[in-house]
Amino acid sequence: MKKIQKVTRLRLHNDESHDYILIGLVSAEPDYKLSLSLNKRLGISLKNISPLKIPGIEIVFSRFSNANDTRNNIFNLISNRADKAYLLNKLKNIDYLLQISNPESEVDLNSITLTLRELETINAVFNIDVNTIKDKNLNYLTQ
């Protein structure tokens, strides 16, 4: 007679802390026009870089970055929509994601949010708590 082995389940806790700030933008403008208005208003220099590709699907999300800038903060403007697909499915009402990484300095999120709300090309601005979003594609933002 066979012995039935008892199955033990382990729960893994994902305590991954994210070292960036994520802001959701709603805008009807194309990505290049939005990046130009962000450059002027925030005093940054977003440039088109290689698009964000998710393995397994052939959808490409446009991406603009100022990573080569000598300042402390790194800004990435990433499209949340491509055709009829979304990068973050939980945030279907958001058109663009503005990711701010700052390895050395503090970011004044309130002043950036107020500045973004003043732009005519942006309809809405949302501060997104990255730790509350449960989306597998969130890990691709740090590529």
C-alpha positions in Angstrom: 0.0 0.0 0.0 1.3 3.4 -1.0 2.0 6.1 1.6 0.4 9.4 0.8 2.9 12.2 1.3 1.6 15.3 2.9 2.0 18.5 0.8 3.4 21.5 2.6 2.6 24.9 1.2 4.9 27.8 1.7 3.8 31.4 1.2 6.4 33.7 -0.2 6.2 37.3 0.8 7.3 39.8 -1.8 8.8 42.6 0.3 10.4 44.2 -2.7 10.9 47.9 -2.1 10.9 50.1 -5.1 13.4 52.9 -5.4 11.4 55.1 -7.7 8.3 57.3 -7.7 5.5 56.6 -10.2 3.1 59.2 -11.4 0.2 58.4 -13.7 -0.6 60.9 -16.5 -3.8 61.2 -18.6 -3.2 63.0 -21.8 -4.5 62.8 -25.4 -1.2 64.1 -26.8 1.2 61.8 -28.6 4.2 60.7 -26.6 6.7 63.0 -28.3 4.6 66.1 -27.8 4.1 65.3 -24.1 7.8 64.7 -23.7 8.5 68.1 -25.2 6.1 69.9 -22.8 7.6 68.0 -19.8 11.1 69.1 -20.9 10.1 72.7 -21.0 8.1 72.7 -17.8 10.3 70.5 -15.6 13.6 71.7 -17.1 14.6 68.2 -18.1 15.8 66.6 -21.4 13.7 63.6 -22.1 14.9 61.8 -25.3 13.4 58.8 -27.1 15.2 55.6 -26.1 14.7 51.9 -26.9 11.1 51.0 -26.3 10.0 48.8 -23.4 9.4 45.2 -24.6 7.7 42.5 -22.6 9.0 39.0 -23.2 6.5 36.6 -24.7 4.3 39.3 -26.4 5.2 41.4 -29.3 3.9 44.6 -28.0 6.2 47.6 -27.7 5.7 50.5 -25.3 7.4 53.8 -26.1 9.9 55.2 -23.6 11.6 58.6 -23.2 14.4 59.1 -20.6 16.9 61.6 -19.4 19.2 58.9 -18.0 22.3 60.5 -19.6 21.7 63.8 -17.9 24.2 64.8 -15.3 21.6 65.7 -12.7 20.6 63.5 -9.8 17.0 62.6 -10.8 16.3 60.2 -13.7 12.9 60.7 -15.4 11.3 58.1 -17.6 8.2 58.7 -19.5 6.6 55.3 -20.5 3.5 54.8 -22.5 0.9 52.6 -20.7 -0.9 51.8 -24.0 0.1 50.1 -27.2 -2.6 49.3 -29.6 -5.3 47.7 -27.4 -2.9 46.4 -24.8 -1.8 48.0 -21.5 1.5 47.8 -19.7 -0.2 47.9 -16.3 -3.6 46.4 -16.7 -4.8 47.7 -13.3 -4.2 51.2 -14.5 -6.2 51.2 -17.7 -7.4 54.8 -17.2 -3.8 56.1 -17.3 -2.1 56.9 -20.7 1.5 57.5 -19.5 3.7 56.7 -16.5 6.3 59.1 -15.3 8.9 57.3 -13.3 11.3 59.3 -11.2 14.4 57.6 -9.8 16.7 59.5 -7.6 19.7 57.6 -6.4 21.1 60.5 -4.3 18.6 63.3 -3.7 15.1 63.7 -2.3 12.2 64.5 -4.8 9.5 67.0 -3.9 6.6 65.0 -5.2 4.0 67.7 -4.3 5.8 70.4 -6.3 6.2 68.1 -9.3 2.6 67.0 -9.2 1.4 70.7 -9.0 3.7 71.6 -11.9 2.3 68.7 -14.0 -1.3 69.7 -13.2 -0.6 73.2 -14.6 0.3 71.8 -18.1 -2.5 72.2 -20.7 -1.5 68.9 -22.4 -2.2 66.9 -19.3 -5.8 66.2 -18.2 -5.1 64.4 -14.9 -2.2 63.5 -12.6 -2.2 60.6 -10.2 0.4 59.7 -7.5 0.7 55.9 -7.7 1.7 53.9 -4.7 3.9 51.2 -6.3 3.7 48.9 -3.3 0.0 48.5 -3.6 -0.1 47.6 -7.3 -0.1 43.8 -8.0 0.9 43.6 -11.6 3.5 41.3 -13.1 4.6 43.9 -15.6 5.6 46.4 -12.9 9.0 44.7 -12.7 9.7 45.7 -16.4 9.7 49.4 -15.5 13.2 49.0 -14.0 14.8 47.7 -17.3 
